């Protein structure tokens, strides 16, 4: 009977939401919201005083900032905000009917609200939640109306609009769910699934279930767990009879063995499902599902990382939580495209920097085979300078951040993240913090790097000026602050291990030579090194029992070589996988950090291709060109060969790749530096079929093939050999653009108001060759019943509004992102350029996913 009640209830709820998915326990609560944005001076304005004309219809997730203008007038806080003003008081309002029975409870779950949120139901305040990245939930039951409409209000106070060192966005930017249960139920996040691989043929699954009995009498119940494979078959079942006292919780632990389990791996991310039921007599009072993977993780101080017993390197990148033109309200399909591009480049791990990931992002990592380092905080006891990175140099209301709330909220935020995320097999590390040492001056002083008149080195590449003994003496004598980095770290590690002992605890340490000597480093299972690969040997020699690895490093060959040369280094996370908004160091016009291996529009950059040749065994060559006068290379007078101007400079290359092009369009006879990033053992370079010689990769210490080639129109061809096989890569001189050509990553969208298509426009010549050296303004035309999320060309200096339909290309290309609405049918997307032939593509909006959906074109 209860299942019937849940189904009817779900239909009632969904009836007021439009096209949200039908479920029984959890319901999509993203639809039919209204939003009003007030000035920061109107913080105390009551909602009934807000003019009706100020409210607009929105669907969650929603980032109210990304639609604002990039403006040079916002220069004061631009390093944090990306030249977009994001301040304001946002109000969200939703009316809904929810006729509960006397035996039911209702909860609302927010996966992320940025930030300082207050939630009200029918005039009663449910709570205040300052942190913008941790999930939270409230019970609605006591404050719901028995009949009629309920009013849910969420206030978001983003007065401190530059409160992080990167673009944060603002609003209810992650998913919201309504959860309806019987009074006898598994609470939100009440299931914990752990696995142990016993041998090649056997694994153990341990399921911890928290059961809440909200009735006034003891309950005799049956708890059942069915383990289901990817085909829907029940492969194991566990059950027990339990007594749960009145108005109490009970933790029940079950275990079972799986014969010949399919292991979750980065190359084969196999997922199982646990279906859990609570049965009271003849009634099923609760039913829920959780996905999990069977896998083992281990770290050894001498030999690095092991996944399912296999020693492997962590090939990771750091990612911020925005996705360019969509801001921080990122549709799942947008993340999926971006993650697939990284996967295709050999990446197998993501560090979410510097905050916990969304549940939807973690679902994708589970499904696609990424290891994830989930990071809790960027600030602890003391604030960072939001304009730069170190200790705050001046106080501004605009930059007040989470450090103000850390003492009171850190424990609950950390534990909520673990409870919510702990069943994701992708998560293999919990990180308690990022470069926290900057905010404790005694730590940096102890190293001898700073405020040391006798030190003349370079922080990135120099060993610590102070010996280990000297660092210990400095730490013992330097004045202490109210809060101590070591005691805070111990507390965070303790809270983490109270919740989960199946994963190691790590932090990204910017000053490891000092951190190792405090309880900060001592309390960590793994010490992550931030831009300190020069200390790998120092760390291993001085702390031989401590696991160390890179956790924030430069996407350069020298970083990966340092790891490959040292078995004891488990791997790294490069900064960064994809460009992100904010944290600007360059002058206007500029919108973000350009250190990514992939740009804002998801187009790959030269550094991506270099790293792909290091991380991916599949044959790959990328041809980069530049006029000699702008190149980092020169012609060697003795040999006549192209060489680096500074043969040592590659060893200390920093975040951004040097200036190169991926085209073959120059002036006749102009000397061109040709660089090939390749994993071929040898390459023969040809121009219009004429050989320019063959060279071996071992000749180039910096891992970059080099040729000097006088420009001549035609085809530049690289014929590479790898493992006895030959493969070819070409660059063709493009003529004048005559048309724009469209491609899409999918041709069918479901009309669920979530599905996304990425449309790429590329200028082409009369032969269909991409034109990458000339720019034009593209005008996209889209039907009104598709939601256009925005346009971008990928360039860091493109600061036009994303909501525009016109955009100037960069490297001859641009991106349009479209999202389905509730409507269906075939729609046409068109791109026009003045003086050029237009192009059209057809997109089908359907009620169901087409299992035979084709990818029309690769985007890169």
ABEGO torsion letter per residue (X at the ends): XAAAAAAAAAAAAAAAAEABBBBAABBBAABGBBBBBBBAAAAABBAAABBAAABBBBBOBBBAAAABBBBAAAAAAAAAAGGBBABEBBBBBBBBBBBBBAABBBBBBBAEBOBGBBBBBGGBBAEBBABAABBBBBBAAAABBABEBBBBBBBBBAABAAABABBAEBEBABBBBBBBBBABBBBBGABBBBBBBABAABBBBBBBBBBBBABABBBBBBBBBBBBBAAGBBABBBBBBBBBBBGBBBBBBBBBBBBGBBBBBAABBBBBBBBBBBBBEABBABBBBBBBBBBBBBBBAAAEBBBGGBBBBBBBBBBBABBEAAEABBBAAAAAAAAAAAAAAGBABBBBOBBBBBAAAAAAAAAAGBBBBBBABABBABBBBAABABBBABBBAAABBAAAAAAAAAAAAAAAAAAAAAABAABABBBABBGAAAABAAAAAAAGABGBAABABBAAABBBABBAAAAAAAAAABBBBABBAAAAAAAAAAAAAAABAABBBBBBBABAAAAAABAAAAABABBBBBGAAAAAAAAAAABAABBBBBABBBBBAAAAAAAAABAABAEBBBOBABBBBEGBABBOBBABBAABABBAAGBBBAAAAAAAAAABABBBBBBBBBBAAABABBBBAAAGBBBBABAAAAAABBABBBBBBBBBBBBBGBBBBBBBBBABABBBBBBGGBBAEBBBAAABAAGBBBBBBBBBBEBBBBBBBBGGBBBBBBBBBBBBBABBBBBBABABBBAAGABBBBBBBBBBBAAGBBBAABBBBBBBBBBAABBBAEBBAGBAABABBAABABBBBBGGBBBBBBBBBABBEBBBBBBBBBGBBBBBBBBBBBABBBAABBBABBAX
